[in-house]
Amino acid sequence: MLHAAYLVAEARAEEDSTPGIDGASRDQILAWHLRAIVGEFAVENRKSDASLVSRARQANTLMTSYRTWVDELEAGRIEYAHTTGLLRQTDLLTDEQQNEFGESLLDFALKHTSSQTNRFAEREAARLAREEFERAHERARATRRVTVRHEPAGMSTIFATVPTELAVPIDDLLTRQARELRNENKAEIEEYKLLARSASATDRARAEAFEPDERTIEQIRADLFCDVLLTSTPQAILESTVAGAPRIKATVNITVPVLSLLDADVAAQVDGLRADEQITTVLNGLHPMSVSQARQFASQQPALQRVLTDPIRGHVVTVDTYEPSPSLRAFLRVRDETCRFPGCSRAAASCDCDHTIAHAEGGPTAEWNLGHLCRAHHVQKHHRGWKLEQQPGGVLIWTSPTGQRITTEPKPPGPIFRLTEPSAQPGPGPGPGPGPEPEPEPEPGPEASSEPKPDRRVIPEEPPPF
């Protein structure tokens, strides 16, 4: 099916002159069509359209360049995992080399595990491309990048694809510095152990107050990696025209329930706060993070931005020209959190702020006409047959090229308070409880206005129009 989707996208790209998009290459047009085609399947099956695009490209490579591999897969003599090394290395080879590569690697795969096959694929590709290694290296070097995969428990894994001549010294330097710090920590621990056995009361007190640094080598390597990136200025910046200017700082949004900023014991004493009403602290609206770390971040900021939420539904009410104002951008970023295409999880901070009704067609720059879309889905909305309408509260209704309607709603970041029926007992107040009807024309005086006070905790028939 994915190969069929690729063929349809390829045929449409051949026919598509793409009016209104200047300078779009054939590869870009193909990518737009492919994403539009697999997008509907992704929504129906709760898949990522980006992953399906990648799998469709891989399916096309197997079907067009390595048909014998497909036959062996269908016969069950190899597993799909065996193709990982094949698909990863094939871009580095010429068409002629790909044929030889596919045959030799398949012979190996039929007798070995997938992990062994993938390692052999790397060596075999290097052997075949030895005469064109420089050109192959330039192509590979052009793919260098840094990516982040978010893990459970508030942790993330950073992947850096860089030239080997840089990766090896980086790894070695981190290890050398970590060992040096670890040795210093061990020496300091031994010193304070001696103080603890000292006859001097002052030395013993110093030893008791000492907190040893017992981090492992791997923990220190990770900490050094983060410290260097976040606190140092790269040589390229020092030598550039912006040398001496303030460093560019990374920008993240941390949504912290206000009571989470209190000490845990203090927050537990706040009346009316139930355990199920506590909101997890999140980074960029997507990734849970430690509350203690959030408190530390908040303590270091000169000011905090207050986010007001609807107490009934929990939706964002407010956060404190073609281009939205800074305050409007902040509101939309907190409301949307991610790209609003169904199933897309790209953070709103790295997305375009799209006018649902195009600005050129009279659409205003207002919160009810704006929403975050990543660049790929932004292009798809305008040029690939998907339609979009926006309803109050940031509710978006997408219509696919085949007419399917999909609704996405902003996730409420605030607590949701459940209304209860009003109590039959009159509450305290300046006026008396229910009693006889007052006289139509009471005598003037302080008691004339003491008619019963209505119970203000009446549930409205309709929710307030926030």
Secondary structure, 3 states (H helix, E strand, C coil): CHHHHHHHHHHHHHHCCCCCCCCCCHHHHHHHHHHHHHHHHHHHCCCCHHHHHHHHHHHHHHHHHCHHHHHHHHHCCCCHHHHHHHHHHHHHCCHHHHHHHHHHHHHHHCCCCHHHHHHHHHHHHHHHCHHHHHHHHHHHHCCCEEEEEECCCCCEEEEEECCHHHHHHHHHHHHHHHHHHHHHHHHHHHHHHHHHCCCCHHHHHHHHHCCCCCCCHHHHHHHHHHHHHHHCCCHHHHCCCCCCCCCCCCCCCEECCHHHHCCHHHHHCCCCCCHHHCCCCEECCCEECCHHHHHHHHHCCCCCCCCEECCCCCCEEECCCCCCCHHHHHHHHHHHCECCCCCCCCEHHHCEEEECCCHHHCCCCCHHHEEEECHHHHHHHHHCCCEEEEEHHHEEEEECCCCCEEEECCCCCCCCCCCCCCCCCCCCCCCCCCCCCCCCCCCCCCCCCCCCCCCCCCCCCCCCCC
